[in-house]
Amino acid sequence: TGAQQSATVANPASGASPDLLPHFQLEPEDVYIVKNKAVSLACRATPATQIYFKCNGEWVHQGDHVTQHSTDRSTGLPVMEVRIEVTRQQVEKIFGLEEYWCQCVAWSSSGTTKSQKAFVRIAYLRKNFEQEPTAREVSIEQGIVLPCRPPEGIPPAEVEWLRNEELVDPELDANVYVTPEHSLVLRQARLADTANYTCVAKNIVARRRSASAAITVYVNGGWSTWTQWSGCSTSCGRGWQKRSRTCTNPTPLNGGAFCEGQNVQKTACTTLCPVDGAWSEWSKWSECGAECTHWRSRECSEPAPRNGGRDCHGPELDTRNCTSELCTHAAPGAEDVALYVGLVAVAVCLVLLLLVGVLVYCRKKGGLDADVADSSILTAGFQPVSIKPSKADNPSLLTIQPDLSTTTMTYQGSLCPRQDGPAKLQLPNGHLLSPLGAGRHTLHHSSPAAEGADFVARLSTQSYFRSLPRGTNNMAYGTFNFLGGRLMIPNTGISLLIPPDAIPRGKIYEVYLTLHKQEEVRLPLAGCQTLLSPIVSCGPPGVLLTRPAILAMGHCVEASAENWSIRLKKQSCEGTWEDVLQLGAEPCTELYYCQLEAQACYVFTEQLGRFALVGESLSMAASKRLKLVLFAPAACPSLEYNIRVYCLSDTQDVLKEVIQLEKQLGGQLIGAPRVLHFKDSYHNLRLSIHDMPSSLWKSKLLASYQEIPFYHIWSGLQPFLHCTFTLERLSTSTCELACKIWVWQVEGDGQSFTVNFNIAKDTRFSDWLVPDEVSTPALVGPSAFKIPFLIRQKIISSLDPPGTRGADWRTLAQKLNLDSHLSFFASKASPTAMILNLWEARHFPNGNLSQLAAAVAEVGKQDGALFSEAEC
């Protein structure tokens, strides 16, 4: 080595400048040793008198260099090029200590220059894949993720996918892409995607193939529409008729489920038999007339022809001459006079009866429109008291006529005596109504709600019961009449408001409200559609409502017209889901209407049934709200400890189910829940754990993060998606846990949880997640409403008619920020009733009656002449 360092060039090339440092025209580059083949390293410098390689800090022997001299034609300076070979044995000699590297050092008379380092590595590719794709059966249009983690290798293996031995090219198929982690993603499975998929890993050493994964895309069958009913099987009498449908919409393919239900329906029919007509007996001969003839008649009535029977044949009138008798022209006698007098008397009686009927009707109508003046009655409660007879001399007592089909209870309240004055409400400054004198009025409500077991027992006799969940945990039920009421499923945000007079007077309905779990109801979703709300049933189906009921339920959509197309779906009697309303579009029917707010939607419906809110994204900017909640065991007897991160649709019903589940598992809440906006970008949701003290804890997760597939979240049909982080304490004395959990969508925003937690402390399960609601599932009659019944009626009668200066229901809608729904309110018989019903649905039980009173008062101030001072 010393000889190499002191070596000089005896005869440098002519023209060489002794003041130039050598610079490299060629430097050694990184190389890989494949199998046992040696690799060559080269470098070239000018002007250079000596060039030697130095590998891993030691000079390479002079005899191992191959040197070549030349002259640079442009400068005339000497050029020197040196090559060495590196064998596998040389690299393996220091393998495991450090990487093998080599570097050139060039000399000139002015000094030395070093080249860059070139690393020499042994190339290899192991045989076994770390993760291989597995066979799957998926429904058409469902997303597919085929994972592949190639074998370890140097250089790292490149991955490509084969479909039936043909290369999959994402550039040619927009439905396919490969993630940076080498997973193959099919955005929406097609029938053509049924194939064998193979992951291929390759580098300069070898090419490896994973086991093939068979992907089968199946299609579940769907019923076609019913055919028309066939004709009755008999032409006369009782028979049968039927209709049919086929499982061809679509036809099940590749092992898809066949349609559930019957393909043929039969029903009894009766065809009326034809009856031929027959003559009755001839009547007696009439008196001989002035023309010396008399007649007799008969009718085709024994029996009369019906149901297509033949009519009677022959004459119905028979005349003959009566000249054999004495026939004269007689003058009108006393009998004719009596007949005319009787007809006049009947006409007079009919006129008198008509006048009496009109007076009675006007009197009753006027009696229902009593003046009720001013305010505190809105906030006064109605307390049940015993039934007492009304006093005839008490003008302050107003009663509603009893409904004999329902039970009656008396409620204490404040009333105004009837006054002679304008029919409008008195709306002075300040409160809606002035304080009233004490009084009593009688209201009626239906019988108390039946016990759960009795109600379900009666329900089980109905055909629609088969599609309802068993049990009463997520069900509310009650018995209602014309006074209406409310059903609520506690802690879910789901309620059904039955407004007054929605049920016809004299009718009593047993009504239920139930929340379905997604796995109980098959709601088909196509394309980019996603479930945005719980699936809710109210019934029984076929109930006749004269005014719309209001179904309230939560949703998880960040709604915007340019990003979403949102539809209200209703399940038909045949079990198919139909679009009954598209939000934001002109409604095609007056049976349904939906108001969408930030956290909830309110569905007006005159037909009870099963409903759900479904959205279809119009752009990748469309997003849903996810609620991220962390739970962990309250006690940790072992070294292992689990943290569960739930990614839920942001609705109260799903949160309620998770809380009940965690109570059973012994879990408790860690930190406050977070909201994440999950976009329709086809990117998965990732979760990772960080900043955990390695001296106290270690993670048992092999990968750096966990993923929840995009379509599992986007469909909304899998309610309790979560990931579990399994941690291990290094000592049983460790009780404090401090770490950070990140949750983010790939190429999107995320949320982080900073966890500081004492696992040894017995912490009570956090109930604050569940909002406080009325625990009573059924409220009947006045107790179900904030606005007293008579005050409500007076507001309606005052604001429904068009008012001067806009003092009517339109101004009230504007005051309550409901003016975007004016066209819907105007389509109803009582727009004011619709506004008050919606106010009740939105603000029960914590609505501020003072604010409502102020809004109504402001309507009255617009035309002071309409409202006169009333005293009670």
Backbone hydrogen bonds, N-H to C=O, Kabsch-Sander energy under -0.5 kcal/mol:
donor,donor_aa,acceptor,acceptor_aa,energy
5,Q,1,T,-2.3
6,S,2,G,-1.6
7,A,3,A,-0.5
7,A,4,Q,-0.8
10,A,8,T,-0.6
16,A,13,A,-1.7
20,L,17,S,-1.2
23,H,46,T,-2.4
25,Q,44,R,-2.5
26,L,44,R,-1.9
31,V,119,F,-2.1
33,I,121,R,-3.2
34,V,32,Y,-0.7
35,K,33,I,-0.6
35,K,123,A,-0.5
37,K,34,V,-2.0
39,V,86,V,-2.4
41,L,84,I,-2.5
43,C,82,V,-2.1
44,R,26,L,-2.2
45,A,80,M,-2.3
46,T,23,H,-2.2
48,A,78,P,-0.6
49,T,107,W,-3.2
50,Q,107,W,-1.0
52,Y,105,V,-2.1
54,K,103,Q,-2.9
55,C,58,E,-2.7
56,N,101,W,-1.7
58,E,55,C,-2.0
60,V,53,F,-2.6
64,D,61,H,-1.7
65,H,62,Q,-1.5
66,V,83,R,-2.3
67,T,65,H,-0.6
68,Q,81,E,-2.8
70,S,79,V,-2.6
72,D,77,L,-3.0
73,R,71,T,-0.5
76,G,72,D,-3.2
79,V,70,S,-3.9
80,M,45,A,-2.5
81,E,68,Q,-3.0
82,V,43,C,-2.6
83,R,66,V,-1.9
84,I,41,L,-2.2
86,V,39,V,-2.9
91,V,87,T,-1.5
92,E,88,R,-2.9
93,K,89,Q,-1.5
94,I,90,Q,-0.6
94,I,91,V,-1.0
95,F,92,E,-0.8
97,L,94,I,-1.9
98,E,94,I,-1.3
100,Y,120,V,-0.6
102,C,118,A,-2.2
103,Q,54,K,-2.0
105,V,52,Y,-2.4
106,A,113,T,-2.9
107,W,50,Q,-2.9
108,S,111,G,-2.2
110,S,20,L,-0.7
111,G,108,S,-0.9
113,T,106,A,-2.3
115,S,104,C,-2.7
118,A,102,C,-2.8
120,V,100,Y,-2.8
121,R,31,V,-2.1
121,R,119,F,-0.6
123,A,33,I,-2.2
123,A,121,R,-0.7
124,Y,154,I,-2.0
126,R,152,E,-2.8
130,E,149,R,-1.5
131,Q,149,R,-1.7
136,R,214,A,-1.8
138,V,216,T,-2.3
140,I,218,Y,-1.9
141,E,189,A,-3.0
142,Q,139,S,-2.0
144,I,186,L,-2.4
146,L,184,L,-3.2
149,R,131,Q,-2.4
154,I,124,Y,-2.1
158,E,202,K,-3.0
160,E,200,V,-2.3
162,L,198,T,-2.5
163,R,166,E,-3.5
164,N,162,L,-0.6
164,N,196,N,-3.0
166,E,163,R,-1.5
168,V,161,W,-2.7
169,D,167,L,-0.6
172,L,169,D,-1.6
173,D,169,D,-0.9
176,V,173,D,-1.6
177,Y,185,V,-1.8
179,T,183,S,-2.5
182,H,179,T,-2.3
184,L,146,L,-2.6
185,V,177,Y,-2.8
185,V,183,S,-0.5
186,L,144,I,-2.6
187,R,175,N,-2.5
187,R,185,V,-0.6
189,A,142,Q,-2.2
193,D,190,R,-1.7
194,T,191,L,-1.6
195,A,193,D,-0.7
195,A,215,I,-1.2
197,Y,195,A,-0.5
197,Y,213,A,-2.8
198,T,162,L,-2.2
200,V,160,E,-3.0
200,V,198,T,-0.5
201,A,208,R,-2.6
202,K,158,E,-2.2
203,N,206,A,-2.2
208,R,201,A,-3.7
210,S,199,C,-2.7
213,A,197,Y,-2.9
214,A,212,S,-0.5
215,I,195,A,-2.9
215,I,213,A,-0.6
216,T,136,R,-2.5
216,T,214,A,-0.6
217,V,215,I,-0.5
218,Y,138,V,-2.8
218,Y,216,T,-0.7
219,V,253,L,-1.9
221,G,257,A,-3.3
222,G,250,P,-2.3
224,S,246,T,-2.5
227,T,244,S,-2.3
230,S,242,K,-2.7
233,S,240,W,-1.9
237,G,271,T,-3.6
239,G,269,C,-3.3
241,Q,267,T,-2.1
243,R,265,Q,-1.9
245,R,263,N,-2.1
248,T,246,T,-1.8
249,N,222,G,-3.2
249,N,250,P,-1.0
251,T,248,T,-0.7
253,L,219,V,-1.7
256,G,253,L,-1.4
265,Q,243,R,-2.5
267,T,241,Q,-2.4
269,C,239,G,-2.2
271,T,237,G,-3.0
272,L,270,T,-0.6
275,V,306,R,-2.7
277,G,310,R,-3.4
278,A,303,P,-2.3
280,S,299,E,-2.6
283,S,297,S,-2.7
286,S,295,W,-2.5
289,G,293,T,-2.9
292,C,289,G,-1.9
294,H,320,R,-2.0
296,R,318,D,-2.3
298,R,316,E,-1.9
301,S,299,E,-1.6
302,E,278,A,-2.4
302,E,303,P,-0.9
304,A,301,S,-0.8
306,R,275,V,-1.7
309,G,306,R,-1.2
318,D,296,R,-2.9
320,R,294,H,-2.2
322,C,292,C,-3.0
325,E,322,C,-1.6
327,C,325,E,-0.7
330,A,328,T,-0.9
337,V,333,G,-1.1
338,A,334,A,-1.9
339,L,335,E,-1.6
340,Y,336,D,-1.8
341,V,337,V,-2.0
342,G,338,A,-2.1
343,L,339,L,-1.8
344,V,340,Y,-1.8
345,A,341,V,-1.9
346,V,342,G,-2.1
347,A,343,L,-1.8
348,V,344,V,-1.9
349,C,345,A,-2.1
350,L,346,V,-2.0
351,V,347,A,-1.8
352,L,348,V,-2.1
353,L,349,C,-2.4
354,L,350,L,-2.0
355,L,351,V,-2.0
356,V,352,L,-2.3
357,G,353,L,-2.2
358,V,354,L,-2.0
359,L,355,L,-2.1
360,V,356,V,-2.3
361,Y,357,G,-2.2
362,C,358,V,-2.3
363,R,359,L,-2.3
364,K,360,V,-2.4
365,K,361,Y,-2.4
366,G,362,C,-2.4
367,G,363,R,-1.8
368,L,364,K,-1.0
368,L,365,K,-0.6
369,D,366,G,-1.2
378,L,375,S,-2.6
379,T,376,S,-1.0
380,A,376,S,-1.0
383,Q,381,G,-0.7
383,Q,412,Q,-0.9
385,V,410,T,-2.2
394,N,391,K,-1.4
397,L,394,N,-1.3
398,L,396,S,-0.7
398,L,440,R,-0.6
400,I,442,T,-0.9
404,L,402,P,-0.8
406,T,403,D,-2.1
409,M,443,L,-1.2
410,T,385,V,-0.7
411,Y,441,H,-1.2
412,Q,383,Q,-2.9
413,G,439,G,-1.1
415,L,437,G,-1.1
418,R,395,P,-0.7
421,G,419,Q,-0.9
427,L,425,L,-0.6
431,H,429,N,-0.5
439,G,413,G,-1.4
441,H,411,Y,-1.2
442,T,398,L,-0.6
443,L,409,M,-0.9
443,L,441,H,-0.5
445,H,407,T,-0.7
455,F,451,E,-2.7
456,V,452,G,-2.7
457,A,453,A,-2.1
458,R,454,D,-2.3
459,L,455,F,-2.6
460,S,456,V,-2.1
461,T,458,R,-1.2
462,Q,459,L,-2.1
465,F,462,Q,-1.0
466,R,463,S,-1.1
467,S,464,Y,-1.3
468,L,465,F,-1.8
475,M,472,T,-1.2
476,A,513,L,-2.9
478,G,511,V,-2.2
480,F,509,Y,-2.7
484,G,481,N,-2.1
485,G,498,I,-2.3
486,R,779,L,-3.0
487,L,496,L,-2.4
488,M,777,P,-3.0
489,I,494,I,-2.2
492,T,489,I,-1.2
494,I,489,I,-0.7
495,S,552,A,-1.9
496,L,487,L,-2.8
497,L,550,I,-2.9
498,I,485,G,-3.0
498,I,496,L,-0.6
501,D,482,F,-3.8
502,A,499,P,-1.8
507,K,504,P,-1.9
509,Y,480,F,-2.5
511,V,478,G,-2.5
511,V,509,Y,-0.7
512,Y,539,G,-1.9
513,L,476,A,-2.8
514,T,537,S,-2.9
515,L,474,N,-2.4
516,H,535,I,-2.7
520,E,517,K,-1.9
521,V,517,K,-0.8
521,V,518,Q,-0.5
523,L,521,V,-1.0
529,Q,526,A,-2.0
530,T,615,G,-2.4
531,L,715,S,-2.4
532,L,613,L,-2.7
533,S,613,L,-0.8
535,I,516,H,-0.6
536,V,534,P,-0.6
536,V,611,F,-2.1
537,S,514,T,-2.6
538,C,609,G,-2.2
539,G,512,Y,-1.9
543,V,540,P,-1.2
545,L,543,V,-0.7
545,L,606,E,-0.7
546,T,502,A,-2.9
549,A,605,T,-2.5
550,I,497,L,-2.2
551,L,549,A,-0.5
551,L,603,V,-2.7
552,A,495,S,-2.8
552,A,550,I,-0.6
553,M,601,C,-1.9
555,H,599,Q,-1.6
556,C,532,L,-1.5
558,E,623,S,-1.8
559,A,557,V,-1.1
563,N,560,S,-1.1
564,W,560,S,-1.9
565,S,616,E,-1.8
567,R,614,V,-3.2
568,L,581,L,-3.0
569,K,567,R,-0.6
569,K,612,A,-3.0
570,K,578,E,-2.4
571,Q,610,R,-1.8
572,S,576,T,-3.3
575,G,572,S,-1.5
578,E,570,K,-2.6
580,V,568,L,-2.5
580,V,578,E,-0.6
581,L,568,L,-1.2
583,L,566,I,-2.1
583,L,581,L,-0.6
585,A,582,Q,-1.8
593,Y,604,F,-1.7
595,Q,602,Y,-2.5
596,L,594,C,-0.6
597,E,595,Q,-0.6
597,E,600,A,-2.9
601,C,553,M,-2.8
602,Y,595,Q,-2.4
603,V,551,L,-3.1
603,V,601,C,-0.5
604,F,593,Y,-3.6
604,F,602,Y,-0.6
605,T,549,A,-2.5
605,T,603,V,-0.6
606,E,591,L,-1.6
611,F,536,V,-3.1
612,A,569,K,-1.7
614,V,567,R,-2.6
614,V,612,A,-0.5
615,G,530,T,-2.6
616,E,565,S,-2.1
617,S,528,C,-1.0
618,L,563,N,-3.1
619,S,563,N,-0.8
622,A,619,S,-1.6
624,K,678,F,-2.5
625,R,556,C,-3.5
626,L,624,K,-0.5
626,L,676,L,-3.0
627,K,648,L,-3.0
628,L,626,L,-0.6
628,L,674,R,-3.2
629,V,627,K,-0.6
629,V,646,Y,-1.8
631,F,644,R,-2.5
632,A,668,Q,-2.0
634,A,666,G,-2.2
641,Y,727,L,-2.6
643,I,725,F,-2.1
644,R,631,F,-3.1
645,V,643,I,-0.5
645,V,723,C,-2.9
646,Y,629,V,-3.1
646,Y,644,R,-0.6
647,C,721,L,-2.8
648,L,627,K,-2.5
648,L,646,Y,-0.6
650,D,625,R,-2.0
651,T,649,S,-2.6
653,D,492,T,-0.7
655,L,651,T,-1.6
656,K,652,Q,-2.4
657,E,653,D,-1.8
658,V,654,V,-2.1
659,I,655,L,-2.3
660,Q,656,K,-2.2
661,L,657,E,-2.3
662,E,658,V,-2.9
663,K,659,I,-2.0
664,Q,660,Q,-1.4
665,L,661,L,-1.6
666,G,662,E,-0.8
666,G,663,K,-0.5
667,G,662,E,-3.0
668,Q,632,A,-2.7
670,I,630,L,-2.3
671,G,669,L,-0.5
674,R,628,L,-2.0
676,L,626,L,-2.6
678,F,624,K,-3.0
678,F,676,L,-0.8
679,K,677,H,-0.6
680,D,622,A,-2.2
681,S,679,K,-2.0
685,L,708,I,-2.3
686,R,744,W,-3.4
687,L,706,Q,-2.5
688,S,742,W,-2.2
690,H,740,K,-3.3
696,L,693,P,-1.4
697,W,693,P,-2.8
698,K,728,E,-1.5
700,K,726,T,-2.7
706,Q,687,L,-3.0
708,I,685,L,-2.6
713,I,709,P,-1.2
713,I,710,F,-0.6
714,W,710,F,-3.0
715,S,711,Y,-1.7
716,G,713,I,-0.6
718,Q,712,H,-0.5
721,L,718,Q,-0.7
723,C,645,V,-1.9
725,F,643,I,-2.9
726,T,724,T,-0.7
727,L,641,Y,-3.5
727,L,725,F,-0.6
728,E,698,K,-2.1
729,R,639,L,-2.8
730,L,696,L,-2.3
734,T,731,S,-1.5
735,C,733,S,-0.5
737,L,757,F,-3.1
739,C,755,V,-2.0
740,K,690,H,-2.5
741,I,753,F,-2.5
742,W,688,S,-2.6
743,V,751,Q,-3.0
744,W,686,R,-2.3
745,Q,749,D,-1.4
746,V,684,N,-2.1
748,G,745,Q,-1.9
751,Q,743,V,-3.2
753,F,741,I,-2.7
754,T,752,S,-0.5
755,V,739,C,-3.2
755,V,753,F,-0.7
756,N,754,T,-0.6
757,F,737,L,-2.6
759,I,735,C,-2.7
759,I,757,F,-0.7
761,K,758,N,-0.8
763,T,761,K,-1.1
767,D,765,F,-0.5
770,V,767,D,-1.5
779,L,486,R,-2.9
781,G,484,G,-2.4
783,S,780,V,-0.8
784,A,781,G,-2.0
785,F,782,P,-1.8
792,R,788,P,-2.4
793,Q,789,F,-2.1
794,K,790,L,-2.0
795,I,791,I,-2.4
796,I,792,R,-2.3
797,S,793,Q,-2.5
798,S,794,K,-1.6
799,L,795,I,-2.2
800,D,796,I,-2.1
806,G,803,G,-1.2
807,A,804,T,-1.6
808,D,806,G,-2.2
809,W,799,L,-1.9
811,T,808,D,-0.7
812,L,808,D,-1.4
813,A,809,W,-2.4
814,Q,810,R,-1.8
815,K,811,T,-2.5
816,L,812,L,-1.7
817,N,814,Q,-1.5
818,L,813,A,-3.6
819,D,813,A,-0.5
821,H,818,L,-1.8
822,L,819,D,-1.0
825,F,821,H,-2.2
826,A,822,L,-2.8
827,S,823,S,-0.9
827,S,824,F,-0.7
828,K,825,F,-1.5
834,M,830,S,-1.5
835,I,831,P,-1.9
836,L,832,T,-2.6
837,N,833,A,-2.5
838,L,834,M,-2.2
839,W,835,I,-2.3
840,E,836,L,-2.4
841,A,837,N,-2.4
842,R,838,L,-2.2
843,H,839,W,-2.0
844,F,840,E,-1.2
847,G,843,H,-1.5
849,L,847,G,-0.9
852,L,848,N,-1.5
853,A,849,L,-2.9
854,A,850,S,-2.4
855,A,851,Q,-2.1
856,V,852,L,-2.4
857,A,853,A,-2.4
858,E,854,A,-2.3
859,V,855,A,-1.5
860,G,856,V,-1.8
861,K,857,A,-1.7
862,Q,858,E,-0.7
862,Q,859,V,-1.0
863,D,860,G,-1.3
864,G,861,K,-0.5
866,L,863,D,-1.7
867,F,864,G,-1.0
868,S,866,L,-0.5
